[in-house]
Amino acid sequence: MNVATLAATVLFLLVTAEPTPRAQRYPDAARIRQQLIGSYKLMTYISYDQNGVATKLPYTVGQISYDAAGRMSAQLMREGRSRLTTPQASETERAAAYSSYIAYFGNYTIEADKGTVTHHVEGSWSPNMVGSDLVRYLEFSPDGKSLFLSVKSGERVTGRLQWDRY
């Protein structure tokens, strides 16, 4: 086979080849990203035990934001948080404040074929979260005003958060 025939064959294969699965997913990921961009307020946070029994968690105030540059941040606060009694709070007060707030930020990626958004944690109130990848299964309400993020262990949903667009 001469060089011209080889070049023509390679060109034919490139032109007629099916797109890779990754290329096929991109338009869906771009559409999801456009729908996701914005800020949302926390409406509910439900936890599910091993038997599927739902418990509403006391995190009642929160915000999650996604931007077009692929950056995100999330903050959740428990209801009834006590104020610190002094600027030099006791160890007990600091522990209560620490355990009643969740905050982190980083970049995010979307895998449209899996229906997930992954939060790549760069900074957090909890040092143990830094460097982690938090996979969230996402759904939007039919009107697009609510975002539902679910946490799974295997195939079992262990948590579901409802966020409403501001």
Chimera marker file (.cmm) of the C-alpha trace (Angstrom):
<marker_set name="trace">
<marker id="1" x="0.000" y="0.000" z="0.000" r="1" g="1" b="0" radius="0.5"/>
<marker id="2" x="1.497" y="3.310" z="-1.047" r="1" g="1" b="0" radius="0.5"/>
<marker id="3" x="1.478" y="6.464" z="1.091" r="1" g="1" b="0" radius="0.5"/>
<marker id="4" x="-1.356" y="8.121" z="-0.866" r="1" g="1" b="0" radius="0.5"/>
<marker id="5" x="-3.617" y="5.077" z="-0.447" r="1" g="1" b="0" radius="0.5"/>
<marker id="6" x="-2.787" y="4.837" z="3.266" r="1" g="1" b="0" radius="0.5"/>
<marker id="7" x="-3.502" y="8.545" z="3.783" r="1" g="1" b="0" radius="0.5"/>
<marker id="8" x="-6.813" y="8.244" z="1.921" r="1" g="1" b="0" radius="0.5"/>
<marker id="9" x="-7.797" y="5.221" z="4.038" r="1" g="1" b="0" radius="0.5"/>
<marker id="10" x="-6.941" y="6.998" z="7.298" r="1" g="1" b="0" radius="0.5"/>
<marker id="11" x="-8.852" y="10.104" z="6.194" r="1" g="1" b="0" radius="0.5"/>
<marker id="12" x="-11.874" y="7.974" z="5.233" r="1" g="1" b="0" radius="0.5"/>
<marker id="13" x="-11.832" y="6.241" z="8.638" r="1" g="1" b="0" radius="0.5"/>
<marker id="14" x="-11.590" y="9.550" z="10.477" r="1" g="1" b="0" radius="0.5"/>
<marker id="15" x="-14.465" y="11.101" z="8.534" r="1" g="1" b="0" radius="0.5"/>
<marker id="16" x="-16.799" y="8.105" z="8.759" r="1" g="1" b="0" radius="0.5"/>
<marker id="17" x="-15.934" y="6.912" z="12.274" r="1" g="1" b="0" radius="0.5"/>
<marker id="18" x="-18.586" y="7.057" z="14.964" r="1" g="1" b="0" radius="0.5"/>
<marker id="19" x="-17.968" y="9.670" z="17.641" r="1" g="1" b="0" radius="0.5"/>
<marker id="20" x="-16.519" y="8.324" z="20.851" r="1" g="1" b="0" radius="0.5"/>
<marker id="21" x="-18.898" y="7.923" z="23.802" r="1" g="1" b="0" radius="0.5"/>
<marker id="22" x="-17.148" y="10.829" z="25.526" r="1" g="1" b="0" radius="0.5"/>
<marker id="23" x="-17.857" y="13.115" z="22.567" r="1" g="1" b="0" radius="0.5"/>
<marker id="24" x="-21.494" y="12.010" z="22.528" r="1" g="1" b="0" radius="0.5"/>
<marker id="25" x="-21.869" y="12.863" z="26.222" r="1" g="1" b="0" radius="0.5"/>
<marker id="26" x="-20.496" y="16.386" z="25.897" r="1" g="1" b="0" radius="0.5"/>
<marker id="27" x="-23.665" y="18.093" z="24.611" r="1" g="1" b="0" radius="0.5"/>
<marker id="28" x="-25.642" y="16.576" z="27.503" r="1" g="1" b="0" radius="0.5"/>
<marker id="29" x="-23.002" y="17.689" z="30.018" r="1" g="1" b="0" radius="0.5"/>
<marker id="30" x="-23.025" y="21.187" z="28.512" r="1" g="1" b="0" radius="0.5"/>
<marker id="31" x="-26.832" y="21.309" z="28.734" r="1" g="1" b="0" radius="0.5"/>
<marker id="32" x="-26.771" y="20.110" z="32.343" r="1" g="1" b="0" radius="0.5"/>
<marker id="33" x="-24.055" y="22.640" z="33.207" r="1" g="1" b="0" radius="0.5"/>
<marker id="34" x="-26.149" y="25.478" z="31.777" r="1" g="1" b="0" radius="0.5"/>
<marker id="35" x="-29.147" y="24.330" z="33.796" r="1" g="1" b="0" radius="0.5"/>
<marker id="36" x="-27.032" y="23.870" z="36.943" r="1" g="1" b="0" radius="0.5"/>
<marker id="37" x="-25.328" y="27.280" z="36.934" r="1" g="1" b="0" radius="0.5"/>
<marker id="38" x="-26.716" y="29.509" z="39.662" r="1" g="1" b="0" radius="0.5"/>
<marker id="39" x="-27.295" y="29.686" z="43.404" r="1" g="1" b="0" radius="0.5"/>
<marker id="40" x="-29.765" y="27.630" z="45.377" r="1" g="1" b="0" radius="0.5"/>
<marker id="41" x="-31.080" y="27.687" z="48.941" r="1" g="1" b="0" radius="0.5"/>
<marker id="42" x="-31.441" y="24.519" z="51.005" r="1" g="1" b="0" radius="0.5"/>
<marker id="43" x="-35.016" y="23.344" z="51.462" r="1" g="1" b="0" radius="0.5"/>
<marker id="44" x="-34.601" y="19.855" z="52.959" r="1" g="1" b="0" radius="0.5"/>
<marker id="45" x="-31.900" y="17.356" z="53.794" r="1" g="1" b="0" radius="0.5"/>
<marker id="46" x="-33.165" y="13.804" z="54.268" r="1" g="1" b="0" radius="0.5"/>
<marker id="47" x="-31.048" y="10.881" z="55.449" r="1" g="1" b="0" radius="0.5"/>
<marker id="48" x="-31.997" y="7.242" z="54.786" r="1" g="1" b="0" radius="0.5"/>
<marker id="49" x="-30.910" y="4.409" z="57.076" r="1" g="1" b="0" radius="0.5"/>
<marker id="50" x="-30.073" y="0.823" z="56.023" r="1" g="1" b="0" radius="0.5"/>
<marker id="51" x="-33.802" y="-0.013" z="55.876" r="1" g="1" b="0" radius="0.5"/>
<marker id="52" x="-34.711" y="3.044" z="53.813" r="1" g="1" b="0" radius="0.5"/>
<marker id="53" x="-36.320" y="4.879" z="56.721" r="1" g="1" b="0" radius="0.5"/>
<marker id="54" x="-36.160" y="8.634" z="56.131" r="1" g="1" b="0" radius="0.5"/>
<marker id="55" x="-35.031" y="11.136" z="58.757" r="1" g="1" b="0" radius="0.5"/>
<marker id="56" x="-35.103" y="14.875" z="58.180" r="1" g="1" b="0" radius="0.5"/>
<marker id="57" x="-31.727" y="16.239" z="59.268" r="1" g="1" b="0" radius="0.5"/>
<marker id="58" x="-31.536" y="19.493" z="61.251" r="1" g="1" b="0" radius="0.5"/>
<marker id="59" x="-29.624" y="21.345" z="58.510" r="1" g="1" b="0" radius="0.5"/>
<marker id="60" x="-32.232" y="23.939" z="57.561" r="1" g="1" b="0" radius="0.5"/>
<marker id="61" x="-30.175" y="26.839" z="56.235" r="1" g="1" b="0" radius="0.5"/>
<marker id="62" x="-27.832" y="26.460" z="53.333" r="1" g="1" b="0" radius="0.5"/>
<marker id="63" x="-26.665" y="27.595" z="49.961" r="1" g="1" b="0" radius="0.5"/>
<marker id="64" x="-24.983" y="25.877" z="47.046" r="1" g="1" b="0" radius="0.5"/>
<marker id="65" x="-23.633" y="27.703" z="44.001" r="1" g="1" b="0" radius="0.5"/>
<marker id="66" x="-22.257" y="26.590" z="40.653" r="1" g="1" b="0" radius="0.5"/>
<marker id="67" x="-20.629" y="28.951" z="38.156" r="1" g="1" b="0" radius="0.5"/>
<marker id="68" x="-19.802" y="28.799" z="34.452" r="1" g="1" b="0" radius="0.5"/>
<marker id="69" x="-16.075" y="28.435" z="35.177" r="1" g="1" b="0" radius="0.5"/>
<marker id="70" x="-16.684" y="25.044" z="36.814" r="1" g="1" b="0" radius="0.5"/>
<marker id="71" x="-16.415" y="26.306" z="40.407" r="1" g="1" b="0" radius="0.5"/>
<marker id="72" x="-18.811" y="25.504" z="43.234" r="1" g="1" b="0" radius="0.5"/>
<marker id="73" x="-19.319" y="26.118" z="46.941" r="1" g="1" b="0" radius="0.5"/>
<marker id="74" x="-21.714" y="24.668" z="49.488" r="1" g="1" b="0" radius="0.5"/>
<marker id="75" x="-22.661" y="25.700" z="53.005" r="1" g="1" b="0" radius="0.5"/>
<marker id="76" x="-25.156" y="24.063" z="55.351" r="1" g="1" b="0" radius="0.5"/>
<marker id="77" x="-26.073" y="25.122" z="58.883" r="1" g="1" b="0" radius="0.5"/>
<marker id="78" x="-28.096" y="23.353" z="61.553" r="1" g="1" b="0" radius="0.5"/>
<marker id="79" x="-31.145" y="25.061" z="62.966" r="1" g="1" b="0" radius="0.5"/>
<marker id="80" x="-30.892" y="26.424" z="66.513" r="1" g="1" b="0" radius="0.5"/>
<marker id="81" x="-27.154" y="27.082" z="66.449" r="1" g="1" b="0" radius="0.5"/>
<marker id="82" x="-26.072" y="28.754" z="69.669" r="1" g="1" b="0" radius="0.5"/>
<marker id="83" x="-24.050" y="31.926" z="69.580" r="1" g="1" b="0" radius="0.5"/>
<marker id="84" x="-20.625" y="31.834" z="71.207" r="1" g="1" b="0" radius="0.5"/>
<marker id="85" x="-20.763" y="33.403" z="74.669" r="1" g="1" b="0" radius="0.5"/>
<marker id="86" x="-17.373" y="35.124" z="74.347" r="1" g="1" b="0" radius="0.5"/>
<marker id="87" x="-14.740" y="35.707" z="71.657" r="1" g="1" b="0" radius="0.5"/>
<marker id="88" x="-12.606" y="33.145" z="73.527" r="1" g="1" b="0" radius="0.5"/>
<marker id="89" x="-15.230" y="30.390" z="73.386" r="1" g="1" b="0" radius="0.5"/>
<marker id="90" x="-14.836" y="27.224" z="75.411" r="1" g="1" b="0" radius="0.5"/>
<marker id="91" x="-13.784" y="23.968" z="73.786" r="1" g="1" b="0" radius="0.5"/>
<marker id="92" x="-17.379" y="22.713" z="74.147" r="1" g="1" b="0" radius="0.5"/>
<marker id="93" x="-18.795" y="25.790" z="72.395" r="1" g="1" b="0" radius="0.5"/>
<marker id="94" x="-16.231" y="25.531" z="69.583" r="1" g="1" b="0" radius="0.5"/>
<marker id="95" x="-16.999" y="21.827" z="69.124" r="1" g="1" b="0" radius="0.5"/>
<marker id="96" x="-20.751" y="22.573" z="68.936" r="1" g="1" b="0" radius="0.5"/>
<marker id="97" x="-20.163" y="25.350" z="66.390" r="1" g="1" b="0" radius="0.5"/>
<marker id="98" x="-17.865" y="23.108" z="64.319" r="1" g="1" b="0" radius="0.5"/>
<marker id="99" x="-20.308" y="20.184" z="64.284" r="1" g="1" b="0" radius="0.5"/>
<marker id="100" x="-23.292" y="22.303" z="63.263" r="1" g="1" b="0" radius="0.5"/>
<marker id="101" x="-21.866" y="23.737" z="60.039" r="1" g="1" b="0" radius="0.5"/>
<marker id="102" x="-20.670" y="22.218" z="56.774" r="1" g="1" b="0" radius="0.5"/>
<marker id="103" x="-18.804" y="24.307" z="54.209" r="1" g="1" b="0" radius="0.5"/>
<marker id="104" x="-16.589" y="23.469" z="51.265" r="1" g="1" b="0" radius="0.5"/>
<marker id="105" x="-15.587" y="24.708" z="47.815" r="1" g="1" b="0" radius="0.5"/>
<marker id="106" x="-13.770" y="23.525" z="44.720" r="1" g="1" b="0" radius="0.5"/>
<marker id="107" x="-14.384" y="22.708" z="41.110" r="1" g="1" b="0" radius="0.5"/>
<marker id="108" x="-17.049" y="20.393" z="39.761" r="1" g="1" b="0" radius="0.5"/>
<marker id="109" x="-17.409" y="17.978" z="36.874" r="1" g="1" b="0" radius="0.5"/>
<marker id="110" x="-20.525" y="16.532" z="35.296" r="1" g="1" b="0" radius="0.5"/>
<marker id="111" x="-20.946" y="13.006" z="33.985" r="1" g="1" b="0" radius="0.5"/>
<marker id="112" x="-24.199" y="13.239" z="32.043" r="1" g="1" b="0" radius="0.5"/>
<marker id="113" x="-24.384" y="9.521" z="31.279" r="1" g="1" b="0" radius="0.5"/>
<marker id="114" x="-24.294" y="8.739" z="35.017" r="1" g="1" b="0" radius="0.5"/>
<marker id="115" x="-26.479" y="11.681" z="36.030" r="1" g="1" b="0" radius="0.5"/>
<marker id="116" x="-23.829" y="12.951" z="38.443" r="1" g="1" b="0" radius="0.5"/>
<marker id="117" x="-22.044" y="16.088" z="39.449" r="1" g="1" b="0" radius="0.5"/>
<marker id="118" x="-18.796" y="15.556" z="41.374" r="1" g="1" b="0" radius="0.5"/>
<marker id="119" x="-17.592" y="18.192" z="43.810" r="1" g="1" b="0" radius="0.5"/>
<marker id="120" x="-13.774" y="18.142" z="43.919" r="1" g="1" b="0" radius="0.5"/>
<marker id="121" x="-13.095" y="19.626" z="47.373" r="1" g="1" b="0" radius="0.5"/>
<marker id="122" x="-10.189" y="22.072" z="47.497" r="1" g="1" b="0" radius="0.5"/>
<marker id="123" x="-11.049" y="23.766" z="50.793" r="1" g="1" b="0" radius="0.5"/>
<marker id="124" x="-13.388" y="22.981" z="53.656" r="1" g="1" b="0" radius="0.5"/>
<marker id="125" x="-14.344" y="23.775" z="57.226" r="1" g="1" b="0" radius="0.5"/>
<marker id="126" x="-13.384" y="20.128" z="57.865" r="1" g="1" b="0" radius="0.5"/>
<marker id="127" x="-9.754" y="19.388" z="56.967" r="1" g="1" b="0" radius="0.5"/>
<marker id="128" x="-10.703" y="15.749" z="56.291" r="1" g="1" b="0" radius="0.5"/>
<marker id="129" x="-12.846" y="16.753" z="53.306" r="1" g="1" b="0" radius="0.5"/>
<marker id="130" x="-9.995" y="18.498" z="51.473" r="1" g="1" b="0" radius="0.5"/>
<marker id="131" x="-8.924" y="16.456" z="48.473" r="1" g="1" b="0" radius="0.5"/>
<marker id="132" x="-12.090" y="14.354" z="48.406" r="1" g="1" b="0" radius="0.5"/>
<marker id="133" x="-14.426" y="13.878" z="45.467" r="1" g="1" b="0" radius="0.5"/>
<marker id="134" x="-18.082" y="14.043" z="46.486" r="1" g="1" b="0" radius="0.5"/>
<marker id="135" x="-20.288" y="12.356" z="43.903" r="1" g="1" b="0" radius="0.5"/>
<marker id="136" x="-23.872" y="13.641" z="43.833" r="1" g="1" b="0" radius="0.5"/>
<marker id="137" x="-26.654" y="12.194" z="41.690" r="1" g="1" b="0" radius="0.5"/>
<marker id="138" x="-28.606" y="15.111" z="40.289" r="1" g="1" b="0" radius="0.5"/>
<marker id="139" x="-32.146" y="15.725" z="39.119" r="1" g="1" b="0" radius="0.5"/>
<marker id="140" x="-34.076" y="18.874" z="38.325" r="1" g="1" b="0" radius="0.5"/>
<marker id="141" x="-37.752" y="19.475" z="38.950" r="1" g="1" b="0" radius="0.5"/>
<marker id="142" x="-39.813" y="19.709" z="35.739" r="1" g="1" b="0" radius="0.5"/>
<marker id="143" x="-39.971" y="23.521" z="36.083" r="1" g="1" b="0" radius="0.5"/>
<marker id="144" x="-36.187" y="23.724" z="36.684" r="1" g="1" b="0" radius="0.5"/>
<marker id="145" x="-36.608" y="25.640" z="39.955" r="1" g="1" b="0" radius="0.5"/>
<marker id="146" x="-35.467" y="22.806" z="42.235" r="1" g="1" b="0" radius="0.5"/>
<marker id="147" x="-32.259" y="20.801" z="42.213" r="1" g="1" b="0" radius="0.5"/>
<marker id="148" x="-32.179" y="17.439" z="43.964" r="1" g="1" b="0" radius="0.5"/>
<marker id="149" x="-28.786" y="16.010" z="44.934" r="1" g="1" b="0" radius="0.5"/>
<marker id="150" x="-28.626" y="12.439" z="46.211" r="1" g="1" b="0" radius="0.5"/>
<marker id="151" x="-25.801" y="10.635" z="47.952" r="1" g="1" b="0" radius="0.5"/>
<marker id="152" x="-25.494" y="6.891" z="47.419" r="1" g="1" b="0" radius="0.5"/>
<marker id="153" x="-23.693" y="3.977" z="49.002" r="1" g="1" b="0" radius="0.5"/>
<marker id="154" x="-23.542" y="1.476" z="46.166" r="1" g="1" b="0" radius="0.5"/>
<marker id="155" x="-27.046" y="1.630" z="44.678" r="1" g="1" b="0" radius="0.5"/>
<marker id="156" x="-28.709" y="2.657" z="47.954" r="1" g="1" b="0" radius="0.5"/>
<marker id="157" x="-29.625" y="6.325" z="48.437" r="1" g="1" b="0" radius="0.5"/>
<marker id="158" x="-28.325" y="7.458" z="51.841" r="1" g="1" b="0" radius="0.5"/>
<marker id="159" x="-29.188" y="11.148" z="51.574" r="1" g="1" b="0" radius="0.5"/>
<marker id="160" x="-31.190" y="13.549" z="49.445" r="1" g="1" b="0" radius="0.5"/>
<marker id="161" x="-31.015" y="17.331" z="49.473" r="1" g="1" b="0" radius="0.5"/>
<marker id="162" x="-33.518" y="19.639" z="47.853" r="1" g="1" b="0" radius="0.5"/>
<marker id="163" x="-32.175" y="23.014" z="46.754" r="1" g="1" b="0" radius="0.5"/>
<marker id="164" x="-34.451" y="25.714" z="45.296" r="1" g="1" b="0" radius="0.5"/>
<marker id="165" x="-33.085" y="28.322" z="42.917" r="1" g="1" b="0" radius="0.5"/>
<marker id="166" x="-32.898" y="31.855" z="44.367" r="1" g="1" b="0" radius="0.5"/>
<link id1="1" id2="2" r="1" g="1" b="0" radius="0.2"/>
<link id1="2" id2="3" r="1" g="1" b="0" radius="0.2"/>
<link id1="3" id2="4" r="1" g="1" b="0" radius="0.2"/>
<link id1="4" id2="5" r="1" g="1" b="0" radius="0.2"/>
<link id1="5" id2="6" r="1" g="1" b="0" radius="0.2"/>
<link id1="6" id2="7" r="1" g="1" b="0" radius="0.2"/>
<link id1="7" id2="8" r="1" g="1" b="0" radius="0.2"/>
<link id1="8" id2="9" r="1" g="1" b="0" radius="0.2"/>
<link id1="9" id2="10" r="1" g="1" b="0" radius="0.2"/>
<link id1="10" id2="11" r="1" g="1" b="0" radius="0.2"/>
<link id1="11" id2="12" r="1" g="1" b="0" radius="0.2"/>
<link id1="12" id2="13" r="1" g="1" b="0" radius="0.2"/>
<link id1="13" id2="14" r="1" g="1" b="0" radius="0.2"/>
<link id1="14" id2="15" r="1" g="1" b="0" radius="0.2"/>
<link id1="15" id2="16" r="1" g="1" b="0" radius="0.2"/>
<link id1="16" id2="17" r="1" g="1" b="0" radius="0.2"/>
<link id1="17" id2="18" r="1" g="1" b="0" radius="0.2"/>
<link id1="18" id2="19" r="1" g="1" b="0" radius="0.2"/>
<link id1="19" id2="20" r="1" g="1" b="0" radius="0.2"/>
<link id1="20" id2="21" r="1" g="1" b="0" radius="0.2"/>
<link id1="21" id2="22" r="1" g="1" b="0" radius="0.2"/>
<link id1="22" id2="23" r="1" g="1" b="0" radius="0.2"/>
<link id1="23" id2="24" r="1" g="1" b="0" radius="0.2"/>
<link id1="24" id2="25" r="1" g="1" b="0" radius="0.2"/>
<link id1="25" id2="26" r="1" g="1" b="0" radius="0.2"/>
<link id1="26" id2="27" r="1" g="1" b="0" radius="0.2"/>
<link id1="27" id2="28" r="1" g="1" b="0" radius="0.2"/>
<link id1="28" id2="29" r="1" g="1" b="0" radius="0.2"/>
<link id1="29" id2="30" r="1" g="1" b="0" radius="0.2"/>
<link id1="30" id2="31" r="1" g="1" b="0" radius="0.2"/>
<link id1="31" id2="32" r="1" g="1" b="0" radius="0.2"/>
<link id1="32" id2="33" r="1" g="1" b="0" radius="0.2"/>
<link id1="33" id2="34" r="1" g="1" b="0" radius="0.2"/>
<link id1="34" id2="35" r="1" g="1" b="0" radius="0.2"/>
<link id1="35" id2="36" r="1" g="1" b="0" radius="0.2"/>
<link id1="36" id2="37" r="1" g="1" b="0" radius="0.2"/>
<link id1="37" id2="38" r="1" g="1" b="0" radius="0.2"/>
<link id1="38" id2="39" r="1" g="1" b="0" radius="0.2"/>
<link id1="39" id2="40" r="1" g="1" b="0" radius="0.2"/>
<link id1="40" id2="41" r="1" g="1" b="0" radius="0.2"/>
<link id1="41" id2="42" r="1" g="1" b="0" radius="0.2"/>
<link id1="42" id2="43" r="1" g="1" b="0" radius="0.2"/>
<link id1="43" id2="44" r="1" g="1" b="0" radius="0.2"/>
<link id1="44" id2="45" r="1" g="1" b="0" radius="0.2"/>
<link id1="45" id2="46" r="1" g="1" b="0" radius="0.2"/>
<link id1="46" id2="47" r="1" g="1" b="0" radius="0.2"/>
<link id1="47" id2="48" r="1" g="1" b="0" radius="0.2"/>
<link id1="48" id2="49" r="1" g="1" b="0" radius="0.2"/>
<link id1="49" id2="50" r="1" g="1" b="0" radius="0.2"/>
<link id1="50" id2="51" r="1" g="1" b="0" radius="0.2"/>
<link id1="51" id2="52" r="1" g="1" b="0" radius="0.2"/>
<link id1="52" id2="53" r="1" g="1" b="0" radius="0.2"/>
<link id1="53" id2="54" r="1" g="1" b="0" radius="0.2"/>
<link id1="54" id2="55" r="1" g="1" b="0" radius="0.2"/>
<link id1="55" id2="56" r="1" g="1" b="0" radius="0.2"/>
<link id1="56" id2="57" r="1" g="1" b="0" radius="0.2"/>
<link id1="57" id2="58" r="1" g="1" b="0" radius="0.2"/>
<link id1="58" id2="59" r="1" g="1" b="0" radius="0.2"/>
<link id1="59" id2="60" r="1" g="1" b="0" radius="0.2"/>
<link id1="60" id2="61" r="1" g="1" b="0" radius="0.2"/>
<link id1="61" id2="62" r="1" g="1" b="0" radius="0.2"/>
<link id1="62" id2="63" r="1" g="1" b="0" radius="0.2"/>
<link id1="63" id2="64" r="1" g="1" b="0" radius="0.2"/>
<link id1="64" id2="65" r="1" g="1" b="0" radius="0.2"/>
<link id1="65" id2="66" r="1" g="1" b="0" radius="0.2"/>
<link id1="66" id2="67" r="1" g="1" b="0" radius="0.2"/>
<link id1="67" id2="68" r="1" g="1" b="0" radius="0.2"/>
<link id1="68" id2="69" r="1" g="1" b="0" radius="0.2"/>
<link id1="69" id2="70" r="1" g="1" b="0" radius="0.2"/>
<link id1="70" id2="71" r="1" g="1" b="0" radius="0.2"/>
<link id1="71" id2="72" r="1" g="1" b="0" radius="0.2"/>
<link id1="72" id2="73" r="1" g="1" b="0" radius="0.2"/>
<link id1="73" id2="74" r="1" g="1" b="0" radius="0.2"/>
<link id1="74" id2="75" r="1" g="1" b="0" radius="0.2"/>
<link id1="75" id2="76" r="1" g="1" b="0" radius="0.2"/>
<link id1="76" id2="77" r="1" g="1" b="0" radius="0.2"/>
<link id1="77" id2="78" r="1" g="1" b="0" radius="0.2"/>
<link id1="78" id2="79" r="1" g="1" b="0" radius="0.2"/>
<link id1="79" id2="80" r="1" g="1" b="0" radius="0.2"/>
<link id1="80" id2="81" r="1" g="1" b="0" radius="0.2"/>
<link id1="81" id2="82" r="1" g="1" b="0" radius="0.2"/>
<link id1="82" id2="83" r="1" g="1" b="0" radius="0.2"/>
<link id1="83" id2="84" r="1" g="1" b="0" radius="0.2"/>
<link id1="84" id2="85" r="1" g="1" b="0" radius="0.2"/>
<link id1="85" id2="86" r="1" g="1" b="0" radius="0.2"/>
<link id1="86" id2="87" r="1" g="1" b="0" radius="0.2"/>
<link id1="87" id2="88" r="1" g="1" b="0" radius="0.2"/>
<link id1="88" id2="89" r="1" g="1" b="0" radius="0.2"/>
<link id1="89" id2="90" r="1" g="1" b="0" radius="0.2"/>
<link id1="90" id2="91" r="1" g="1" b="0" radius="0.2"/>
<link id1="91" id2="92" r="1" g="1" b="0" radius="0.2"/>
<link id1="92" id2="93" r="1" g="1" b="0" radius="0.2"/>
<link id1="93" id2="94" r="1" g="1" b="0" radius="0.2"/>
<link id1="94" id2="95" r="1" g="1" b="0" radius="0.2"/>
<link id1="95" id2="96" r="1" g="1" b="0" radius="0.2"/>
<link id1="96" id2="97" r="1" g="1" b="0" radius="0.2"/>
<link id1="97" id2="98" r="1" g="1" b="0" radius="0.2"/>
<link id1="98" id2="99" r="1" g="1" b="0" radius="0.2"/>
<link id1="99" id2="100" r="1" g="1" b="0" radius="0.2"/>
<link id1="100" id2="101" r="1" g="1" b="0" radius="0.2"/>
<link id1="101" id2="102" r="1" g="1" b="0" radius="0.2"/>
<link id1="102" id2="103" r="1" g="1" b="0" radius="0.2"/>
<link id1="103" id2="104" r="1" g="1" b="0" radius="0.2"/>
<link id1="104" id2="105" r="1" g="1" b="0" radius="0.2"/>
<link id1="105" id2="106" r="1" g="1" b="0" radius="0.2"/>
<link id1="106" id2="107" r="1" g="1" b="0" radius="0.2"/>
<link id1="107" id2="108" r="1" g="1" b="0" radius="0.2"/>
<link id1="108" id2="109" r="1" g="1" b="0" radius="0.2"/>
<link id1="109" id2="110" r="1" g="1" b="0" radius="0.2"/>
<link id1="110" id2="111" r="1" g="1" b="0" radius="0.2"/>
<link id1="111" id2="112" r="1" g="1" b="0" radius="0.2"/>
<link id1="112" id2="113" r="1" g="1" b="0" radius="0.2"/>
<link id1="113" id2="114" r="1" g="1" b="0" radius="0.2"/>
<link id1="114" id2="115" r="1" g="1" b="0" radius="0.2"/>
<link id1="115" id2="116" r="1" g="1" b="0" radius="0.2"/>
<link id1="116" id2="117" r="1" g="1" b="0" radius="0.2"/>
<link id1="117" id2="118" r="1" g="1" b="0" radius="0.2"/>
<link id1="118" id2="119" r="1" g="1" b="0" radius="0.2"/>
<link id1="119" id2="120" r="1" g="1" b="0" radius="0.2"/>
<link id1="120" id2="121" r="1" g="1" b="0" radius="0.2"/>
<link id1="121" id2="122" r="1" g="1" b="0" radius="0.2"/>
<link id1="122" id2="123" r="1" g="1" b="0" radius="0.2"/>
<link id1="123" id2="124" r="1" g="1" b="0" radius="0.2"/>
<link id1="124" id2="125" r="1" g="1" b="0" radius="0.2"/>
<link id1="125" id2="126" r="1" g="1" b="0" radius="0.2"/>
<link id1="126" id2="127" r="1" g="1" b="0" radius="0.2"/>
<link id1="127" id2="128" r="1" g="1" b="0" radius="0.2"/>
<link id1="128" id2="129" r="1" g="1" b="0" radius="0.2"/>
<link id1="129" id2="130" r="1" g="1" b="0" radius="0.2"/>
<link id1="130" id2="131" r="1" g="1" b="0" radius="0.2"/>
<link id1="131" id2="132" r="1" g="1" b="0" radius="0.2"/>
<link id1="132" id2="133" r="1" g="1" b="0" radius="0.2"/>
<link id1="133" id2="134" r="1" g="1" b="0" radius="0.2"/>
<link id1="134" id2="135" r="1" g="1" b="0" radius="0.2"/>
<link id1="135" id2="136" r="1" g="1" b="0" radius="0.2"/>
<link id1="136" id2="137" r="1" g="1" b="0" radius="0.2"/>
<link id1="137" id2="138" r="1" g="1" b="0" radius="0.2"/>
<link id1="138" id2="139" r="1" g="1" b="0" radius="0.2"/>
<link id1="139" id2="140" r="1" g="1" b="0" radius="0.2"/>
<link id1="140" id2="141" r="1" g="1" b="0" radius="0.2"/>
<link id1="141" id2="142" r="1" g="1" b="0" radius="0.2"/>
<link id1="142" id2="143" r="1" g="1" b="0" radius="0.2"/>
<link id1="143" id2="144" r="1" g="1" b="0" radius="0.2"/>
<link id1="144" id2="145" r="1" g="1" b="0" radius="0.2"/>
<link id1="145" id2="146" r="1" g="1" b="0" radius="0.2"/>
<link id1="146" id2="147" r="1" g="1" b="0" radius="0.2"/>
<link id1="147" id2="148" r="1" g="1" b="0" radius="0.2"/>
<link id1="148" id2="149" r="1" g="1" b="0" radius="0.2"/>
<link id1="149" id2="150" r="1" g="1" b="0" radius="0.2"/>
<link id1="150" id2="151" r="1" g="1" b="0" radius="0.2"/>
<link id1="151" id2="152" r="1" g="1" b="0" radius="0.2"/>
<link id1="152" id2="153" r="1" g="1" b="0" radius="0.2"/>
<link id1="153" id2="154" r="1" g="1" b="0" radius="0.2"/>
<link id1="154" id2="155" r="1" g="1" b="0" radius="0.2"/>
<link id1="155" id2="156" r="1" g="1" b="0" radius="0.2"/>
<link id1="156" id2="157" r="1" g="1" b="0" radius="0.2"/>
<link id1="157" id2="158" r="1" g="1" b="0" radius="0.2"/>
<link id1="158" id2="159" r="1" g="1" b="0" radius="0.2"/>
<link id1="159" id2="160" r="1" g="1" b="0" radius="0.2"/>
<link id1="160" id2="161" r="1" g="1" b="0" radius="0.2"/>
<link id1="161" id2="162" r="1" g="1" b="0" radius="0.2"/>
<link id1="162" id2="163" r="1" g="1" b="0" radius="0.2"/>
<link id1="163" id2="164" r="1" g="1" b="0" radius="0.2"/>
<link id1="164" id2="165" r="1" g="1" b="0" radius="0.2"/>
<link id1="165" id2="166" r="1" g="1" b="0" radius="0.2"/>
</marker_set>
